Amino acid sequence: MAQLPPGIRFITSFSRDQWYRAFIFSLTFFLYASFHLSRKPISIVKGELHKHCAASHEVEVNSYKEYAPQIQPVKKPSNVSRCGWEPFDKNNYKQLLGALDYSFLCAYAVGMYLSGIIGERLPIRYYLTVGMLASGLFTAMFGLGYFYNIHNLWFYIMAQIANGLVQTTGWPSVVTCIGNWFGKGRRGLIMGIWNSHTSVGNILGSLIAAYWVSTCWGLSFVMPGVIIAVMGIVCFLFLIEHPKDISCSCTPSSSSKTFLNGASRFRVQMPTLNAKETSKPQDPEMQHLLIDSENCSVSLNSSTVVTGEDKHGTSAISFLGALRIPGVIEFSLCLLFAKLVSYTFLFWLPLYITNVEHLDAKRAGDLSTLFDVGGIFGGILAGLISDRLEKRASTCGMMLLLAAPTLYMFSAVSKMGLEATVVMLLISGALVNGPYALITTAVSADLGTHKSLKGNARALSTVTAIIDGTGSVGAALGPLLAGLISPSGWNNVFYMLMVADACALLVSLKIL
């Protein structure tokens, strides 16, 4: 009998359940990456919506003087301005651009509190699909303003508000889905790797938007809108909400294990299996984040602290009930300040690079992706450290403590040249996005499976929405404050970010 080829041996070495988990991991990764891909273009296009018109005006005057006898006057198209795109070609352009960010992020923050409550009462696949299709529509709608020559500020603000509301369908849905499929073993590391979808989406969105920003900035929005809509169709066709939907197994661990959960440490006592079952090594990823007796072949005995409930007997957790879980309020406030810093970079970094390094919008957009590259490593590192130390809060506190002086160094070093800017972008991205990534993934999963929930598998969506919704309040404030403060100097913006990092550290002292 011939020996199996190495590739086939590799494929068959994984179980059916492991292949399904890998598929769901990859699918949810790309689904949420498309959300961030569609959010990024506004930061890239800012440099095109308002240009430094003084320099360009001088060039036009000199050019006209030199070639005036040889050319005929050409009528300027109504959608072209020496200073950019009307109405963003005025002197108060930073406030107007900040209003766009604030509109999106305020709608996102308000919608997030409602999204978790609605999402856990609806099928995830349908809820996420509708949200992605609507997000594609409103993202493309902003870009259509270019093609239809629209110069009304309220058109762009309403497009941002509508997009902010529908984008709240994404995070609670994908976190709940990944929580259904992946277990407690190596949660920090796995979710740190998975959460890099945020940075990957930002990088892809930056590259796509930068490709068209100087020639046809409308396509910088239309193409990401098409991409997220297509991914919505993929979600409808392929997303599997729960292992039970395809009869995947769920095997609880045979031994108790201690986990950090918010401000408290608790012990989950798992049921004792028979001798035959205990002789087999347990896959840590089979210890599901959400315990539900209906999904497991092993029933939980009376000594189990965390018990599952029948699907029809489990009610969705209330908003106040989720707030009473130890650590939810503290981590929510910590994320508020951490996300304030992260989203200020997300929406204003390309414009900052344009002003400091004197690069065009495309090159500034490409360079800004290094911040997200650093964020990928920061998220993975935060998850790995928190797994080793079994201390989520301490890991966040350590990175926040290092982030504040790093931001000060960034504001000083970035004026010294392009090479120094590249290095500081990578370091700052890692330290700023590390705590943000850890809180929104592993910490949210810890809190969403707290022992006080008694195995309520429908609570994770609400807990995740509360934490991320509170963080989104900071995400809305950051870009708004940056727009108001930046006219007085970019150094003042960095001082604001350092104060926010210090506040994040202060509110986390209780859980530390």
MARTIKOL-539469 format. One record per residue (C-alpha): residue number from 1; residue in three letters; x, y, z. Coordinates in Angstrom, 2 decimals, padded with zeros to 5 digits. Example, Ala and Ser with C-alpha at 12.3 -4.5 7.8 and 13.67 -1.06 7.14 Angstrom:
2
ATOM  resi  resn       c1       c2       c3
ATOM     1   ALA   012.30  -004.50   007.80
ATOM     2   SER   013.67  -001.06   007.14
//
This chain:
512
ATOM  resi  resn       c1       c2       c3
ATOM     1   MET   000.00   000.00   000.00
ATOM     2   ALA   001.49   003.34  -001.06
ATOM     3   GLN   002.32   005.93   001.59
ATOM     4   LEU   000.05   008.98   001.75
ATOM     5   PRO   001.52   012.20   000.36
ATOM     6   PRO   002.84   014.63   003.00
ATOM     7   GLY   000.16   017.20   002.19
ATOM     8   ILE  -002.65   014.71   002.73
ATOM     9   ARG  -001.04   013.48   005.97
ATOM    10   PHE  -000.95   017.08   007.17
ATOM    11   ILE  -004.63   017.61   006.31
ATOM    12   THR  -005.78   014.40   007.98
ATOM    13   SER  -003.73   015.12   011.12
ATOM    14   PHE  -006.36   017.69   012.13
ATOM    15   SER  -009.81   016.71   013.30
ATOM    16   ARG  -013.02   017.89   011.69
ATOM    17   ASP  -013.68   020.19   014.65
ATOM    18   GLN  -010.24   021.79   014.34
ATOM    19   TRP  -010.76   022.51   010.65
ATOM    20   TYR  -014.11   024.13   011.38
ATOM    21   ARG  -012.54   026.26   014.14
ATOM    22   ALA  -009.78   027.37   011.75
ATOM    23   PHE  -012.41   028.26   009.15
ATOM    24   ILE  -014.48   030.34   011.59
ATOM    25   PHE  -011.31   032.02   012.89
ATOM    26   SER  -010.33   033.06   009.35
ATOM    27   LEU  -013.84   034.04   008.27
ATOM    28   THR  -014.58   036.28   011.27
ATOM    29   PHE  -011.08   037.75   010.92
ATOM    30   PHE  -011.75   038.93   007.37
ATOM    31   LEU  -015.33   039.94   008.10
ATOM    32   TYR  -014.29   042.41   010.78
ATOM    33   ALA  -011.20   043.50   008.86
ATOM    34   SER  -013.60   044.71   006.16
ATOM    35   PHE  -015.35   046.91   008.76
ATOM    36   HIS  -012.09   048.70   009.57
ATOM    37   LEU  -011.16   048.76   005.89
ATOM    38   SER  -014.29   050.86   005.25
ATOM    39   ARG  -013.59   053.22   008.20
ATOM    40   LYS  -010.08   054.17   007.19
ATOM    41   PRO  -010.60   056.14   003.92
ATOM    42   ILE  -011.81   059.31   005.65
ATOM    43   SER  -008.42   059.76   007.34
ATOM    44   ILE  -006.59   059.33   004.02
ATOM    45   VAL  -008.85   061.65   002.06
ATOM    46   LYS  -008.60   064.52   004.57
ATOM    47   GLY  -005.39   065.71   002.98
ATOM    48   GLU  -007.18   065.89  -000.40
ATOM    49   LEU  -010.38   067.50   000.89
ATOM    50   HIS  -008.24   070.38   002.11
ATOM    51   LYS  -004.96   071.21   000.42
ATOM    52   HIS  -002.34   073.80   001.31
ATOM    53   CYS  -003.58   076.32  -001.22
ATOM    54   ALA  -000.97   079.02  -000.66
ATOM    55   ALA   001.82   076.98  -002.25
ATOM    56   SER  -000.33   075.77  -005.11
ATOM    57   HIS  -001.56   079.31  -005.77
ATOM    58   GLU   002.01   080.58  -006.12
ATOM    59   VAL   002.79   077.81  -008.60
ATOM    60   GLU  -000.30   078.69  -010.63
ATOM    61   VAL   000.59   082.41  -010.69
ATOM    62   ASN   004.20   081.77  -011.76
ATOM    63   SER   003.08   079.27  -014.36
ATOM    64   TYR   000.53   081.72  -015.73
ATOM    65   LYS   003.07   084.56  -015.98
ATOM    66   GLU   005.50   082.36  -017.87
ATOM    67   TYR   003.08   080.82  -020.33
ATOM    68   ALA   000.28   083.41  -020.49
ATOM    69   PRO   001.00   084.44  -024.11
ATOM    70   GLN   000.89   080.82  -025.25
ATOM    71   ILE  -002.31   079.52  -023.62
ATOM    72   GLN  -005.99   080.27  -023.64
ATOM    73   PRO  -007.88   080.64  -020.34
ATOM    74   VAL  -009.57   077.44  -019.23
ATOM    75   LYS  -012.72   077.49  -017.16
ATOM    76   LYS  -012.18   075.78  -013.79
ATOM    77   PRO  -014.65   072.94  -013.07
ATOM    78   SER  -017.15   073.78  -010.34
ATOM    79   ASN  -015.99   070.89  -008.16
ATOM    80   VAL  -012.35   071.99  -008.10
ATOM    81   SER  -010.95   074.41  -005.55
ATOM    82   ARG  -007.44   075.70  -005.11
ATOM    83   CYS  -007.68   074.70  -001.44
ATOM    84   GLY  -009.44   071.36  -001.85
ATOM    85   TRP  -013.09   070.29  -001.96
ATOM    86   GLU  -015.81   072.68  -000.89
ATOM    87   PRO  -016.93   073.05   001.95
ATOM    88   PHE  -013.63   071.76   003.40
ATOM    89   ASP  -011.55   074.40   001.62
ATOM    90   LYS  -012.19   077.03   004.30
ATOM    91   ASN  -009.81   078.12   007.06
ATOM    92   ASN  -011.84   076.16   009.66
ATOM    93   TYR  -011.29   072.92   007.76
ATOM    94   LYS  -009.92   071.09   010.81
ATOM    95   GLN  -013.15   071.70   012.72
ATOM    96   LEU  -015.23   070.58   009.72
ATOM    97   LEU  -013.18   067.41   009.25
ATOM    98   GLY  -013.38   066.80   013.00
ATOM    99   ALA  -017.17   067.09   012.73
ATOM   100   LEU  -017.16   064.21   010.23
ATOM   101   ASP  -015.21   062.02   012.64
ATOM   102   TYR  -017.39   063.07   015.57
ATOM   103   SER  -020.59   062.30   013.66
ATOM   104   PHE  -019.47   058.77   012.83
ATOM   105   LEU  -018.07   057.98   016.26
ATOM   106   CYS  -020.96   059.45   018.27
ATOM   107   ALA  -023.43   057.41   016.23
ATOM   108   TYR  -021.17   054.38   016.72
ATOM   109   ALA  -020.99   054.89   020.50
ATOM   110   VAL  -024.75   055.30   020.92
ATOM   111   GLY  -025.55   052.45   018.56
ATOM   112   MET  -023.12   050.08   020.25
ATOM   113   TYR  -025.09   050.05   023.51
ATOM   114   LEU  -028.21   049.06   021.60
ATOM   115   SER  -026.47   046.70   019.20
ATOM   116   GLY  -025.38   044.19   021.83
ATOM   117   ILE  -028.88   043.97   023.28
ATOM   118   ILE  -030.48   043.59   019.84
ATOM   119   GLY  -027.79   041.29   018.51
ATOM   120   GLU  -028.14   038.64   021.21
ATOM   121   ARG  -031.85   038.35   020.43
ATOM   122   LEU  -031.38   037.82   016.68
ATOM   123   PRO  -029.52   035.22   014.60
ATOM   124   ILE  -025.91   036.44   014.30
ATOM   125   ARG  -025.59   035.55   010.61
ATOM   126   TYR  -028.62   037.60   009.53
ATOM   127   TYR  -027.83   040.50   011.84
ATOM   128   LEU  -024.22   040.74   010.67
ATOM   129   THR  -025.12   040.35   006.98
ATOM   130   VAL  -027.64   043.21   007.05
ATOM   131   GLY  -025.17   045.41   008.91
ATOM   132   MET  -022.39   044.79   006.39
ATOM   133   LEU  -024.61   045.42   003.36
ATOM   134   ALA  -025.89   048.67   004.88
ATOM   135   SER  -022.35   049.72   005.79
ATOM   136   GLY  -021.24   049.15   002.21
ATOM   137   LEU  -024.09   051.35   001.00
ATOM   138   PHE  -023.32   054.28   003.32
ATOM   139   THR  -019.55   054.06   002.81
ATOM   140   ALA  -020.03   054.27  -000.96
ATOM   141   MET  -022.60   057.05  -000.45
ATOM   142   PHE  -019.88   059.35   000.94
ATOM   143   GLY  -017.78   058.77  -002.18
ATOM   144   LEU  -020.74   059.46  -004.46
ATOM   145   GLY  -020.54   063.06  -003.28
ATOM   146   TYR  -017.47   063.36  -005.51
ATOM   147   PHE  -019.15   062.00  -008.63
ATOM   148   TYR  -022.38   064.00  -008.16
ATOM   149   ASN  -020.48   067.18  -007.24
ATOM   150   ILE  -022.12   067.54  -003.80
ATOM   151   HIS  -020.75   070.31  -001.57
ATOM   152   ASN  -023.32   070.25   001.24
ATOM   153   LEU  -021.66   069.52   004.60
ATOM   154   TRP  -024.81   067.87   005.96
ATOM   155   PHE  -024.77   065.26   003.18
ATOM   156   TYR  -021.38   064.01   004.36
ATOM   157   ILE  -022.33   064.24   008.05
ATOM   158   MET  -025.53   062.20   007.52
ATOM   159   ALA  -023.58   059.58   005.57
ATOM   160   GLN  -021.16   059.30   008.49
ATOM   161   ILE  -023.96   059.08   011.08
ATOM   162   ALA  -025.77   056.34   009.16
ATOM   163   ASN  -022.53   054.41   008.65
ATOM   164   GLY  -021.63   054.71   012.33
ATOM   165   LEU  -024.97   053.23   013.38
ATOM   166   VAL  -024.91   050.21   011.06
ATOM   167   GLN  -021.25   049.44   011.78
ATOM   168   THR  -022.17   048.62   015.40
ATOM   169   THR  -023.55   045.31   014.18
ATOM   170   GLY  -020.02   044.02   013.62
ATOM   171   TRP  -018.13   043.80   016.89
ATOM   172   PRO  -020.71   042.13   019.22
ATOM   173   SER  -021.54   039.63   016.48
ATOM   174   VAL  -018.00   038.47   015.65
ATOM   175   VAL  -016.91   038.35   019.31
ATOM   176   THR  -019.93   036.24   020.23
ATOM   177   CYS  -019.30   033.93   017.28
ATOM   178   ILE  -015.61   033.49   018.07
ATOM   179   GLY  -016.59   032.99   021.72
ATOM   180   ASN  -018.88   030.13   020.72
ATOM   181   TRP  -016.08   028.36   018.89
ATOM   182   PHE  -012.92   028.94   020.91
ATOM   183   GLY  -012.07   027.93   024.43
ATOM   184   LYS  -010.28   029.21   027.49
ATOM   185   GLY  -006.93   027.69   026.60
ATOM   186   ARG  -004.48   030.32   025.28
ATOM   187   ARG  -007.36   032.80   025.02
ATOM   188   GLY  -005.12   035.87   025.24
ATOM   189   LEU  -002.73   034.71   022.51
ATOM   190   ILE  -005.44   033.43   020.15
ATOM   191   MET  -007.56   036.53   020.51
ATOM   192   GLY  -004.47   038.73   020.25
ATOM   193   ILE  -003.71   037.17   016.88
ATOM   194   TRP  -007.36   037.31   015.85
ATOM   195   ASN  -007.70   040.95   016.89
ATOM   196   SER  -004.99   041.93   014.41
ATOM   197   HIS  -007.89   042.13   011.95
ATOM   198   THR  -008.26   045.72   013.18
ATOM   199   SER  -004.77   046.67   012.02
ATOM   200   VAL  -004.97   044.55   008.86
ATOM   201   GLY  -008.22   046.28   007.92
ATOM   202   ASN  -006.69   049.70   008.60
ATOM   203   ILE  -003.66   048.86   006.47
ATOM   204   LEU  -005.72   047.57   003.54
ATOM   205   GLY  -008.11   050.51   003.81
ATOM   206   SER  -005.20   052.94   003.79
ATOM   207   LEU  -003.61   051.35   000.72
ATOM   208   ILE  -006.89   051.16  -001.21
ATOM   209   ALA  -007.89   054.73  -000.35
ATOM   210   ALA  -004.40   056.10  -001.06
ATOM   211   TYR  -004.39   054.50  -004.51
ATOM   212   TRP  -007.22   056.76  -005.72
ATOM   213   VAL  -007.00   059.72  -003.33
ATOM   214   SER  -005.03   062.03  -005.63
ATOM   215   THR  -006.87   061.18  -008.86
ATOM   216   CYS  -010.47   060.35  -007.87
ATOM   217   TRP  -011.07   060.40  -004.12
ATOM   218   GLY  -014.66   059.23  -004.56
ATOM   219   LEU  -013.35   055.75  -005.42
ATOM   220   SER  -011.46   055.77  -002.10
ATOM   221   PHE  -014.90   055.27  -000.52
ATOM   222   VAL  -016.79   053.41  -003.23
ATOM   223   MET  -014.31   050.53  -003.49
ATOM   224   PRO  -014.18   049.81   000.30
ATOM   225   GLY  -017.99   050.03   000.28
ATOM   226   VAL  -018.17   047.38  -002.42
ATOM   227   ILE  -015.69   045.17  -000.54
ATOM   228   ILE  -017.62   045.20   002.77
ATOM   229   ALA  -020.90   044.54   000.92
ATOM   230   VAL  -019.36   041.53  -000.83
ATOM   231   MET  -018.06   040.27   002.51
ATOM   232   GLY  -021.61   040.62   003.83
ATOM   233   ILE  -022.77   038.19   001.15
ATOM   234   VAL  -019.91   035.84   002.12
ATOM   235   CYS  -021.08   036.08   005.74
ATOM   236   PHE  -024.62   035.08   004.77
ATOM   237   LEU  -023.38   032.11   002.74
ATOM   238   PHE  -020.74   030.67   005.08
ATOM   239   LEU  -020.91   031.90   008.70
ATOM   240   ILE  -021.63   029.12   011.22
ATOM   241   GLU  -022.82   030.70   014.47
ATOM   242   HIS  -022.26   027.80   016.84
ATOM   243   PRO  -020.57   024.36   016.85
ATOM   244   LYS  -023.92   022.74   017.61
ATOM   245   ASP  -025.22   023.88   014.20
ATOM   246   ILE  -023.00   021.28   012.50
ATOM   247   SER  -022.82   018.84   015.43
ATOM   248   CYS  -019.27   019.70   016.46
ATOM   249   SER  -018.25   018.29   019.82
ATOM   250   CYS  -017.88   020.21   023.05
ATOM   251   THR  -015.79   018.52   025.74
ATOM   252   PRO  -015.30   020.29   029.06
ATOM   253   SER  -011.94   019.95   030.74
ATOM   254   SER  -011.69   017.34   033.47
ATOM   255   SER  -009.88   019.57   035.92
ATOM   256   SER  -010.55   022.90   037.57
ATOM   257   LYS  -008.64   025.90   036.34
ATOM   258   THR  -008.23   029.39   037.70
ATOM   259   PHE  -008.91   032.35   035.46
ATOM   260   LEU  -008.64   036.06   035.91
ATOM   261   ASN  -011.98   037.68   035.35
ATOM   262   GLY  -012.05   041.44   035.65
ATOM   263   ALA  -011.19   042.49   039.18
ATOM   264   SER  -011.59   039.06   040.73
ATOM   265   ARG  -010.08   035.62   040.34
ATOM   266   PHE  -012.51   032.74   040.33
ATOM   267   ARG  -012.28   028.99   040.05
ATOM   268   VAL  -014.38   027.00   037.64
ATOM   269   GLN  -014.87   023.46   038.87
ATOM   270   MET  -015.50   021.22   035.91
ATOM   271   PRO  -017.24   017.85   036.16
ATOM   272   THR  -015.29   014.64   036.73
ATOM   273   LEU  -015.21   012.35   033.73
ATOM   274   ASN  -014.85   008.59   033.80
ATOM   275   ALA  -011.46   006.91   033.71
ATOM   276   LYS  -011.56   006.24   030.00
ATOM   277   GLU  -012.21   009.90   029.21
ATOM   278   THR  -009.69   011.29   031.69
ATOM   279   SER  -006.94   009.15   030.19
ATOM   280   LYS  -007.17   011.20   026.98
ATOM   281   PRO  -005.34   014.52   026.80
ATOM   282   GLN  -007.77   017.41   026.52
ATOM   283   ASP  -007.50   020.01   023.84
ATOM   284   PRO  -007.50   023.36   025.64
ATOM   285   GLU  -009.47   024.87   022.80
ATOM   286   MET  -012.29   022.42   023.50
ATOM   287   GLN  -012.92   024.28   026.77
ATOM   288   HIS  -015.51   026.59   025.26
ATOM   289   LEU  -015.83   030.19   026.28
ATOM   290   LEU  -019.58   029.77   026.53
ATOM   291   ILE  -020.81   026.74   028.43
ATOM   292   ASP  -024.15   025.39   027.32
ATOM   293   SER  -025.31   021.95   028.39
ATOM   294   GLU  -027.27   021.56   025.19
ATOM   295   ASN  -024.04   021.66   023.21
ATOM   296   CYS  -022.11   019.15   025.30
ATOM   297   SER  -022.50   015.42   025.49
ATOM   298   VAL  -021.41   015.48   029.15
ATOM   299   SER  -024.00   016.77   031.59
ATOM   300   LEU  -022.80   018.97   034.44
ATOM   301   ASN  -023.26   017.51   037.89
ATOM   302   SER  -024.45   019.26   041.03
ATOM   303   SER  -020.92   020.23   042.12
ATOM   304   THR  -020.38   022.42   039.09
ATOM   305   VAL  -020.18   026.11   039.91
ATOM   306   VAL  -020.76   027.35   036.38
ATOM   307   THR  -023.86   025.67   035.01
ATOM   308   GLY  -025.48   025.76   031.64
ATOM   309   GLU  -029.13   026.35   031.04
ATOM   310   ASP  -031.42   025.04   028.41
ATOM   311   LYS  -031.65   027.20   025.33
ATOM   312   HIS  -035.30   027.96   025.90
ATOM   313   GLY  -034.83   028.66   029.59
ATOM   314   THR  -031.97   031.13   029.23
ATOM   315   SER  -033.00   034.76   029.09
ATOM   316   ALA  -030.79   037.48   027.71
ATOM   317   ILE  -028.97   039.44   030.40
ATOM   318   SER  -030.17   042.96   031.16
ATOM   319   PHE  -028.05   046.08   030.73
ATOM   320   LEU  -027.88   046.71   034.49
ATOM   321   GLY  -027.17   043.04   035.12
ATOM   322   ALA  -024.14   043.21   032.85
ATOM   323   LEU  -022.91   046.36   034.62
ATOM   324   ARG  -022.97   044.52   037.96
ATOM   325   ILE  -020.38   042.00   036.76
ATOM   326   PRO  -017.13   042.78   038.65
ATOM   327   GLY  -014.69   044.63   036.42
ATOM   328   VAL  -017.07   045.68   033.63
ATOM   329   ILE  -017.26   049.34   034.68
ATOM   330   GLU  -013.52   049.62   035.39
ATOM   331   PHE  -012.42   048.06   032.12
ATOM   332   SER  -015.05   050.08   030.20
ATOM   333   LEU  -013.63   053.35   031.55
ATOM   334   CYS  -010.08   052.18   030.88
ATOM   335   LEU  -011.03   051.40   027.27
ATOM   336   LEU  -012.67   054.83   026.95
ATOM   337   PHE  -009.31   056.56   027.37
ATOM   338   ALA  -007.30   053.90   025.53
ATOM   339   LYS  -009.62   054.07   022.51
ATOM   340   LEU  -009.51   057.87   022.60
ATOM   341   VAL  -005.78   057.66   021.90
ATOM   342   SER  -006.06   054.89   019.32
ATOM   343   TYR  -008.81   056.53   017.26
ATOM   344   THR  -007.12   059.93   017.32
ATOM   345   PHE  -004.23   058.26   015.52
ATOM   346   LEU  -006.64   056.39   013.25
ATOM   347   PHE  -008.37   059.54   011.99
ATOM   348   TRP  -005.63   062.20   012.21
ATOM   349   LEU  -002.27   060.49   011.72
ATOM   350   PRO  -002.11   060.84   007.90
ATOM   351   LEU  -002.89   064.57   008.13
ATOM   352   TYR  -000.27   064.98   010.88
ATOM   353   ILE   002.35   063.25   008.70
ATOM   354   THR   001.35   065.46   005.77
ATOM   355   ASN   001.89   068.60   007.85
ATOM   356   VAL   005.10   067.52   009.61
ATOM   357   GLU   006.87   065.55   006.87
ATOM   358   HIS   005.40   067.65   004.01
ATOM   359   LEU   004.30   064.57   002.06
ATOM   360   ASP   001.36   064.27  -000.31
ATOM   361   ALA  -001.85   062.48   000.77
ATOM   362   LYS  -000.88   059.16  -000.86
ATOM   363   ARG   002.59   058.90   000.69
ATOM   364   ALA   001.28   060.03   004.09
ATOM   365   GLY  -001.44   057.37   003.93
ATOM   366   ASP   001.07   054.67   003.05
ATOM   367   LEU   003.41   055.74   005.87
ATOM   368   SER   000.59   055.78   008.44
ATOM   369   THR   000.09   052.03   007.95
ATOM   370   LEU   003.24   051.45   010.02
ATOM   371   PHE   001.28   052.48   013.11
ATOM   372   ASP  -001.11   049.60   012.42
ATOM   373   VAL   001.77   047.21   011.75
ATOM   374   GLY   003.03   048.03   015.23
ATOM   375   GLY  -000.50   047.48   016.50
ATOM   376   ILE  -000.51   043.91   015.20
ATOM   377   PHE   002.59   043.03   017.22
ATOM   378   GLY   001.28   044.96   020.24
ATOM   379   GLY  -001.99   043.03   020.34
ATOM   380   ILE  -000.28   039.65   020.02
ATOM   381   LEU   002.34   040.57   022.63
ATOM   382   ALA  -000.32   041.77   025.08
ATOM   383   GLY  -002.26   038.52   024.71
ATOM   384   LEU   000.85   036.37   025.11
ATOM   385   ILE   002.04   038.22   028.23
ATOM   386   SER  -001.41   038.16   029.83
ATOM   387   ASP  -001.65   034.40   029.26
ATOM   388   ARG   001.74   033.79   030.85
ATOM   389   LEU   001.12   036.06   033.83
ATOM   390   GLU  -002.63   035.26   034.03
ATOM   391   LYS  -003.11   038.97   034.72
ATOM   392   ARG  -004.99   040.91   032.09
ATOM   393   ALA  -005.22   044.16   034.09
ATOM   394   SER  -001.52   044.20   034.97
ATOM   395   THR  -000.57   043.72   031.32
ATOM   396   CYS  -002.80   046.64   030.28
ATOM   397   GLY  -001.37   048.81   033.07
ATOM   398   MET   002.21   048.06   032.09
ATOM   399   MET   001.66   048.97   028.44
ATOM   400   LEU  -000.28   052.13   029.33
ATOM   401   LEU   002.56   053.20   031.63
ATOM   402   LEU   005.04   052.88   028.76
ATOM   403   ALA   002.75   054.48   026.17
ATOM   404   ALA   002.64   057.99   027.69
ATOM   405   PRO   006.41   058.74   027.51
ATOM   406   THR   006.53   057.06   024.09
ATOM   407   LEU   003.94   059.51   022.77
ATOM   408   TYR   006.05   062.41   024.04
ATOM   409   MET   009.08   060.95   022.28
ATOM   410   PHE   007.04   060.53   019.10
ATOM   411   SER   006.01   064.21   019.08
ATOM   412   ALA   009.67   065.25   019.48
ATOM   413   VAL   011.40   062.67   017.27
ATOM   414   SER   008.96   062.83   014.33
ATOM   415   LYS   010.30   066.29   013.48
ATOM   416   MET   013.84   064.91   013.08
ATOM   417   GLY   013.27   063.06   009.83
ATOM   418   LEU   011.49   060.22   008.10
ATOM   419   GLU   013.61   057.40   009.59
ATOM   420   ALA   012.88   058.46   013.17
ATOM   421   THR   009.17   058.74   012.34
ATOM   422   VAL   009.11   055.16   011.02
ATOM   423   VAL   010.63   053.75   014.22
ATOM   424   MET   008.32   055.73   016.51
ATOM   425   LEU   005.25   054.77   014.48
ATOM   426   LEU   005.99   051.08   015.07
ATOM   427   ILE   006.69   051.46   018.81
ATOM   428   SER   003.75   053.79   019.44
ATOM   429   GLY   001.39   051.52   017.50
ATOM   430   ALA   002.36   048.53   019.63
ATOM   431   LEU   001.96   050.31   022.99
ATOM   432   VAL  -001.22   052.20   022.09
ATOM   433   ASN  -003.09   049.29   020.47
ATOM   434   GLY  -001.91   046.56   022.86
ATOM   435   PRO  -004.21   047.46   025.81
ATOM   436   TYR  -007.04   048.36   023.42
ATOM   437   ALA  -006.82   044.97   021.72
ATOM   438   LEU  -006.60   043.04   025.00
ATOM   439   ILE  -009.60   044.73   026.60
ATOM   440   THR  -011.87   044.39   023.58
ATOM   441   THR  -011.11   040.67   023.12
ATOM   442   ALA  -009.75   038.50   025.95
ATOM   443   VAL  -010.95   040.74   028.79
ATOM   444   SER  -014.44   041.05   027.26
ATOM   445   ALA  -014.57   037.26   026.88
ATOM   446   ASP  -013.46   036.83   030.52
ATOM   447   LEU  -016.14   039.19   031.77
ATOM   448   GLY  -018.78   037.79   029.43
ATOM   449   THR  -018.27   034.32   030.96
ATOM   450   HIS  -018.13   035.39   034.60
ATOM   451   LYS  -019.32   032.85   037.17
ATOM   452   SER  -022.20   035.14   038.19
ATOM   453   LEU  -023.73   034.55   034.75
ATOM   454   LYS  -024.22   030.85   035.51
ATOM   455   GLY  -023.28   029.81   031.99
ATOM   456   ASN  -025.61   032.25   030.25
ATOM   457   ALA  -024.23   031.99   026.72
ATOM   458   ARG  -026.27   034.97   025.59
ATOM   459   ALA  -024.51   037.50   027.85
ATOM   460   LEU  -021.25   037.93   025.95
ATOM   461   SER  -022.78   040.12   023.26
ATOM   462   THR  -024.19   042.60   025.81
ATOM   463   VAL  -020.99   042.71   027.90
ATOM   464   THR  -018.90   043.23   024.77
ATOM   465   ALA  -021.21   046.00   023.55
ATOM   466   ILE  -021.07   047.83   026.92
ATOM   467   ILE  -017.28   047.75   027.04
ATOM   468   ASP  -016.78   048.67   023.39
ATOM   469   GLY  -019.62   051.21   023.47
ATOM   470   THR  -018.03   053.04   026.40
ATOM   471   GLY  -014.71   052.89   024.59
ATOM   472   SER  -016.40   054.39   021.53
ATOM   473   VAL  -017.33   057.46   023.59
ATOM   474   GLY  -013.59   058.05   023.95
ATOM   475   ALA  -013.14   057.24   020.27
ATOM   476   ALA  -015.61   060.03   019.47
ATOM   477   LEU  -013.99   062.54   021.83
ATOM   478   GLY  -010.41   061.95   020.66
ATOM   479   PRO  -010.70   063.02   017.00
ATOM   480   LEU  -013.04   065.88   018.00
ATOM   481   LEU  -010.53   067.23   020.54
ATOM   482   ALA  -007.72   066.77   018.02
ATOM   483   GLY  -009.64   068.90   015.51
ATOM   484   LEU  -010.20   071.63   018.10
ATOM   485   ILE  -006.68   071.58   019.57
ATOM   486   SER  -004.53   071.07   016.45
ATOM   487   PRO  -004.85   074.69   015.21
ATOM   488   SER  -002.88   075.72   018.33
ATOM   489   GLY  -000.12   073.22   017.49
ATOM   490   TRP   000.30   069.47   017.13
ATOM   491   ASN   002.32   069.32   020.38
ATOM   492   ASN  -000.85   070.18   022.30
ATOM   493   VAL  -002.61   067.22   020.67
ATOM   494   PHE   000.11   064.89   021.95
ATOM   495   TYR  -000.19   066.39   025.45
ATOM   496   MET  -003.91   065.60   025.32
ATOM   497   LEU  -003.13   062.00   024.31
ATOM   498   MET  -000.62   061.61   027.15
ATOM   499   VAL  -003.20   062.86   029.68
ATOM   500   ALA  -005.71   060.33   028.29
ATOM   501   ASP  -003.20   057.50   028.74
ATOM   502   ALA  -002.59   058.61   032.32
ATOM   503   CYS  -006.37   058.63   032.97
ATOM   504   ALA  -006.65   055.10   031.56
ATOM   505   LEU  -003.98   053.99   034.00
ATOM   506   LEU  -005.68   055.74   036.93
ATOM   507   VAL  -009.11   054.18   036.37
ATOM   508   SER  -007.48   050.74   036.12
ATOM   509   LEU  -005.82   051.03   039.56
ATOM   510   LYS  -008.78   049.36   041.27
ATOM   511   ILE  -008.61   046.26   039.10
ATOM   512   LEU  -004.81   046.27   039.32
//
